[in-house]
Amino acid sequence: MEIFRQTVESDSLNDISLPESFIGKKVNVIIYPAIDEDAILSCEKRKKAIYDLVGIFSEYAKPGMREQEEAAWEEAVVENYARKKYGLD
């Protein structure tokens, strides 16, 4: 995200309502793009849809395999690394 910053005299900011304590002083003006509220809502809707799907396959789960599932990724990474490092392909 691009941000623009400039120090200006507060008197040059005619269209902006400033607090009394800023009038007649140098102030920093920082400008950056506004947040797209629609994009945030869309992202949150997607997150909710994904979250709603989390338990959809629970009826097919095998509780006895859970321990193996938790270690499966780590074991696959170690196995893959060993194959590449030691040329076991």
Secondary structure, 3 states (H helix, E strand, C coil): CCCEEEEEEHHHCCCCCCCHHHCCCEEEEEECCCCCHHHHHHHHHHHHHHHHHCCCCHHHCCHHHHHHHHHHHHHHHHHHHHHHHHCCC
